Amino acid sequence: MSPAPLLSIGWTDHVTGRRGHLVVDRLVRGVASGGLRMREGCTAEEVAGLARGMTMKEALHYDPTSRYVPLGGAKGGIDCDPRSPEAYGVLVRYLRAMRPYIERFWTTGEDLGLTQDLIDRAAAEAGLVSSIQAVYPLLEDEEAARRRLADAFEVEVDGIGLDELVGGCGVAESVLVALDRAGRAYTGTRVSIQGLGTMGGATARFLERAGLVVVAVADVKGTIVNPEGLDVEALLAARDGHGSVDRSVLRPGDREEPGDAWMSVDAEVLVPAAVSYAIDAGAQGRIRARWVVEAANMPVLPEAEELLAARGVVVLPDIVVNSGTNAWWWWTLFGDIGADADEAFGYTRRAMRSLVGRMLDRAEADGSTPRAAAYALVEERLPEIAERYGWY
């Protein structure tokens, strides 16, 4: 893959001076897929890295026998605190400015700091039909496909939407594959999670229900720790729209620690599920876990990953681990699965178990890291995708 993206756009909000970015890494069939994030400090470099990751996630899920054909990769980002009173206006104006790209070739959705409901509301105000309308010309039956996806977004499981749960299901399955290969029992395996938003919260639920013990979760207020295990469902029910937990639900055995304490908790599995660049070369020395599972995008810096590998800590990369949400959108829209939770979870588990297994097999055969193995799998798939569907 060429390191240079196909298209990079910078935007300045004329009202607040806030900056935004759009990077299209590659187009396949003339369309690219990638979410829109909003966070204070979001940079063009960050968005470019995320766009490249989306190209890889799409390619990794390529299956010539399925209806879903991978798209190219893209990403949007806005440098603004999503909790700011001005955030919604900034979002609407960003989408209005990016409207020609969203209409023609960039399909986008929720990411860090933004929910799909909020994006949908802002997109309508910006004059868009949908945040994913660029893909509509590729559908065999647009009306049926849109209805199927809308129905899927209405599905809830124990109070949480299916669209929020599928990503966590994929992350959890990645953890379980790693444990299976190591011959480690699920029951009693301890997990620490940074972030209890969309991805982190769903991951916590699936891992706890599989028998693992969630001993720490972190949000913007700090880290909640209980070596005996947290009440995950109580914490999920006490979240606000940004994944921050109301501390009034904490039990006597729960304790509050600083925000970065999640990293050094005594746990076998560490799941960074919040911000990018969370673990640098200095911070990695505090990690005691055997596995770091990247539910967030780009949470482990390359120099930190190298040091972790030297210590025998396995990093399962984001381009595989958190790819389930994006794939679920397209499996549903293109008709590989219907608007049904059991079908979605089953399909996601099978796809992720196969993908993670292939990645770890390749890493073992090559004597490489899982990330290097995932990149190798991408490079093997790209020529066929380019030949069959067009790539630029």
C-alpha positions in Angstrom: 0.0 0.0 0.0 1.2 3.5 -0.8 1.8 5.6 2.3 0.1 8.7 0.7 -3.7 8.9 1.1 -5.8 9.6 -2.0 -7.3 12.8 -0.5 -6.7 14.9 2.6 -9.0 17.9 3.4 -8.6 20.5 6.2 -11.6 22.5 7.4 -11.9 25.5 9.7 -15.3 26.4 11.3 -16.0 30.0 10.5 -18.0 30.4 13.7 -15.7 28.9 16.4 -12.4 28.5 14.6 -12.5 24.8 15.3 -10.5 22.5 12.9 -11.8 19.4 11.2 -10.2 16.9 8.8 -11.3 14.3 6.2 -8.8 11.8 4.9 -9.8 9.3 2.1 -7.1 6.6 2.1 -8.4 4.5 -0.8 -11.6 4.0 -2.8 -12.9 0.6 -3.8 -15.8 0.7 -6.3 -15.6 4.5 -5.9 -16.6 4.4 -2.2 -14.7 4.6 1.1 -15.9 3.8 4.6 -14.9 5.2 8.0 -16.3 6.9 11.0 -16.3 10.5 12.3 -14.7 11.2 15.6 -14.8 14.4 17.8 -12.3 15.0 20.5 -10.2 17.8 21.8 -6.8 17.7 20.1 -7.8 15.6 17.1 -5.1 16.1 14.4 -4.8 15.5 10.6 -2.0 12.9 11.3 -4.4 11.0 13.6 -7.2 11.0 11.0 -4.8 9.8 8.3 -3.7 6.9 10.4 -7.3 6.0 11.2 -8.1 6.2 7.5 -5.3 3.8 6.6 -6.6 1.4 9.4 -10.0 1.5 7.8 -8.6 0.4 4.4 -7.0 -2.6 6.2 -10.2 -3.5 8.2 -12.2 -3.5 5.0 -9.7 -5.7 3.2 -9.4 -8.2 6.1 -13.1 -8.9 5.9 -13.1 -9.6 2.2 -14.9 -12.8 1.4 -15.7 -13.4 -2.3 -18.6 -15.6 -1.4 -20.5 -12.9 0.6 -22.8 -10.2 -0.6 -20.7 -7.6 1.2 -17.8 -6.4 -0.9 -15.2 -4.3 1.0 -15.0 -0.6 0.4 -12.0 1.7 0.7 -10.9 3.4 3.9 -11.5 6.9 5.1 -11.9 8.8 8.3 -13.2 12.2 9.6 -12.1 14.1 12.7 -13.1 17.3 14.5 -10.9 19.0 17.1 -13.5 19.8 19.7 -14.6 18.5 23.1 -17.9 16.6 22.4 -19.2 17.8 25.8 -18.8 21.5 24.8 -22.0 23.5 24.3 -20.7 24.5 20.8 -20.0 20.9 19.7 -23.3 20.2 18.0 -23.2 23.4 15.9 -19.6 22.6 14.9 -20.7 19.0 13.9 -23.6 20.3 11.7 -21.3 22.9 10.0 -18.6 20.2 9.4 -21.1 17.9 7.8 -22.5 20.7 5.7 -19.0 21.5 4.4 -18.3 17.8 3.7 -21.7 17.2 2.1 -20.4 16.7 -1.4 -18.0 14.0 -0.3 -20.6 12.2 1.9 -23.0 12.3 -1.0 -20.6 10.8 -3.5 -17.9 8.6 -1.9 -17.5 8.8 1.9 -19.8 6.7 4.1 -19.4 7.6 7.8 -20.9 6.9 11.2 -20.3 7.1 14.9 -16.8 7.0 16.4 -15.1 8.4 19.5 -17.1 11.2 21.0 -20.1 10.9 18.7 -23.2 8.6 18.7 -25.0 7.5 15.6 -28.2 9.2 16.7 -26.3 12.5 17.0 -24.7 12.1 13.6 -28.0 11.2 12.0 -29.7 14.3 13.5 -26.8 16.6 12.5 -26.7 15.0 9.0 -30.4 15.7 8.4 -29.9 19.3 9.5 -26.9 19.6 7.1 -29.2 18.5 4.2 -27.9 14.9 3.8 -30.1 11.9 3.1 -27.9 9.7 5.2 -24.4 9.5 6.5 -23.9 6.4 4.4 -25.8 7.5 1.2 -22.7 7.1 -1.0 -23.0 3.3 -0.8 -26.6 3.2 -1.9 -25.9 3.0 -5.6 -24.0 -0.3 -4.9 -27.0 -2.0 -3.4 -29.2 -4.4 -5.3 -32.4 -3.3 -3.5 -31.8 0.0 -1.8 -35.2 0.2 -0.2 -35.0 -3.2 1.4 -31.4 -2.7 2.4 -32.1 0.6 4.1 -35.1 -0.9 5.9 -33.1 -3.8 7.1 -30.4 -1.6 8.6 -32.9 0.7 10.2 -34.7 -2.3 11.7 -31.3 -3.5 13.1 -30.7 -0.2 14.8 -34.0 -0.6 16.6 -33.0 -3.9 18.2 -32.0 -3.8 21.8 -30.5 -6.5 24.0 -30.9 -6.0 27.8 -31.1 -2.2 27.4 -28.3 -1.7 24.9 -28.7 -1.3 21.2 -27.5 -4.0 18.8 -25.4 -1.4 16.9 -23.4 -0.7 20.1 -23.1 -4.4 21.1 -21.7 -5.9 17.9 -18.3 -4.2 18.2 -17.9 -5.3 21.8 -18.9 -8.8 20.7 -16.0 -8.8 18.2 -13.5 -7.5 20.8 -14.6 -10.1 23.3 -14.3 -12.9 20.8 -10.8 -11.8 20.0 -9.9 -12.1 23.7 -11.5 -15.5 23.9 -9.5 -16.8 20.9 -6.3 -15.7 22.5 -7.2 -17.4 25.7 -8.2 -20.6 23.9 -4.9 -20.7 22.1 -3.0 -20.3 25.4 -5.1 -23.0 27.1 -6.3 -20.5 29.7 -9.8 -20.9 31.2 -12.2 -18.0 30.8 -13.5 -18.3 34.4 -11.4 -16.1 36.7 -9.3 -14.4 34.0 -9.1 -10.8 35.0 -9.7 -7.8 32.7 -9.0 -4.1 33.0 -10.8 -1.8 30.5 -10.1 1.8 29.6 -13.3 3.4 28.5 -16.9 2.3 29.2 -18.5 3.9 26.2 -19.8 2.2 23.1 -16.9 -0.3 22.6 -15.6 -0.6 26.1 -19.0 -1.1 27.7 -20.2 -3.8 25.2 -16.8 -5.5 25.6 -17.2 -5.6 29.4 -20.6 -7.1 29.1 -19.6 -9.9 26.7 -16.4 -10.8 28.6 -18.2 -10.9 32.0 -20.9 -13.1 30.5 -18.2 -15.4 29.2 -16.9 -15.9 32.7 -14.1 -13.4 32.9 -13.8 -11.0 35.8 -13.8 -7.3 35.0 -11.6 -5.8 37.8 -11.2 -2.3 36.6 -12.8 0.2 34.3 -11.7 3.8 33.6 -13.7 6.8 32.4 -13.0 10.6 32.4 -13.5 10.7 36.2 -10.9 8.1 37.0 -10.6 4.3 37.4 -13.0 2.1 39.3 -11.3 -1.0 40.8 -12.4 -4.1 42.6 -10.1 -7.1 42.6 -13.1 -9.4 43.3 -14.9 -8.1 40.2 -17.1 -5.1 39.4 -20.8 -5.2 38.8 -20.6 -4.5 35.1 -24.4 -4.3 34.4 -24.8 -1.8 37.3 -22.0 0.4 35.8 -23.4 0.2 32.3 -26.8 1.3 33.5 -25.2 4.2 35.3 -23.4 5.7 32.3 -24.2 9.0 30.7 -24.1 9.6 27.0 -20.3 9.8 27.0 -19.6 6.7 29.0 -19.0 8.4 32.3 -20.3 6.4 35.3 -22.4 7.8 38.2 -20.3 7.0 41.2 -23.4 6.7 43.4 -23.9 3.1 42.2 -20.5 1.9 43.5 -20.5 -0.9 46.1 -18.5 -0.9 49.3 -15.8 -3.1 47.8 -15.3 -0.8 44.8 -12.7 1.9 45.1 -11.7 4.9 43.0 -8.2 5.4 41.8 -6.5 7.9 39.4 -7.4 7.9 35.7 -4.4 6.0 34.5 -4.6 3.2 37.2 -6.4 0.9 34.7 -3.0 0.3 33.0 -1.2 -1.1 36.1 -4.0 -3.1 37.6 -3.2 -6.8 38.3 -5.1 -8.4 35.3 -4.3 -10.8 32.5 -6.1 -8.9 29.8 -5.9 -5.1 29.2 -8.4 -3.5 26.9 -7.7 0.1 25.9 -11.1 1.1 24.5 -11.1 4.9 24.6 -8.5 7.2 23.1 -5.7 6.9 20.6 -2.0 7.0 21.7 -2.9 5.9 25.3 0.1 3.7 25.8 3.5 5.1 25.0 7.1 3.8 25.6 7.1 5.0 29.2 3.6 3.9 30.2 4.1 0.4 28.8 6.5 -0.5 31.6 3.5 -0.3 34.1 1.6 -3.0 32.3 1.4 -6.4 34.0 -1.1 -8.0 31.6 -0.3 -10.8 29.3 -2.5 -9.5 26.5 -3.3 -6.0 25.3 -6.4 -6.0 23.1 -6.9 -2.8 21.1 -10.6 -2.0 21.2 -9.7 1.6 20.5 -8.1 2.9 17.4 -4.3 3.2 17.6 -4.0 3.1 21.4 -0.5 1.6 21.6 2.3 3.6 20.0 4.8 1.5 17.9 7.7 2.0 20.2 5.6 0.8 23.1 4.4 -2.2 21.2 8.0 -3.2 20.5 8.9 -3.0 24.1 5.8 -5.0 25.1 6.7 -7.7 22.6 10.2 -7.9 24.1 8.6 -8.6 27.5 6.3 -11.3 26.1 3.1 -9.2 26.1 0.9 -9.9 23.1 -0.8 -6.9 21.5 -3.8 -7.8 19.4 -4.1 -5.0 16.9 -7.1 -2.6 16.4 -7.4 -3.3 12.6 -8.6 -6.8 13.5 -10.0 -6.5 17.0 -12.4 -3.6 16.6 -13.4 -4.3 13.0 -16.6 -6.0 13.9 -18.8 -2.8 14.1 -17.9 -1.6 10.6 -18.3 -5.1 9.1 -21.7 -5.5 10.8 -23.0 -2.3 9.1 -22.2 -3.8 5.7 -23.2 -7.4 6.5 -26.6 -6.0 7.4 -27.0 -3.5 4.6 -25.8 -5.8 1.9 -28.0 -8.7 3.2 -25.5 -11.2 4.6 -27.5 -11.1 7.9 -30.8 -9.7 9.0 -32.0 -7.4 11.7 -31.6 -10.0 14.4 -29.4 -10.0 17.5 -28.6 -13.7 17.6 -27.8 -13.8 13.9 -25.6 -10.8 14.2 -23.7 -12.1 17.2 -23.3 -15.5 15.7 -22.0 -14.1 12.4 -19.7 -11.7 14.2 -18.2 -14.4 16.4 -17.6 -16.8 13.5 -16.0 -14.0 11.4 -13.8 -12.7 14.2 -12.8 -16.1 15.4 -11.7 -17.0 11.9 -9.9 -13.7 11.3 -8.1 -13.7 14.7 -7.1 -17.3 14.2 -5.6 -16.7 10.8 -3.7 -13.7 12.1 -2.2 -15.6 15.1 -1.4 -18.6 12.8 0.5 -16.3 10.5 2.3 -14.6 13.4 3.4 -17.9 14.7 4.5 -19.2 11.3 6.4 -15.9 10.5 7.8 -15.4 14.0 6.2 -11.9 13.8 3.8 -9.8 15.9 0.1 -10.1 15.4 0.1 -6.7 13.8 2.7 -7.6 11.3 0.8 -10.7 10.5 -2.4 -8.7 10.0 -0.6 -6.4 7.6 0.7 -9.4 5.7 -2.9 -10.7 5.3 -4.0 -7.3 4.0 -1.3 -7.3 1.4 -2.3 -10.7 0.2 -5.9 -9.6 -0.3 -5.5 -6.3 -2.0 -4.5 -7.5 -5.5 -7.7 -9.5 -5.8 -9.8 -6.7 -4.5 -8.1 -4.2 -6.9 -8.5 -6.5 -9.9 -12.1 -7.4 -9.3 -13.5 -4.1 -8.0 -11.2 -1.2 -8.8 -8.8 0.4 -6.4 -7.4 3.9 -6.4 
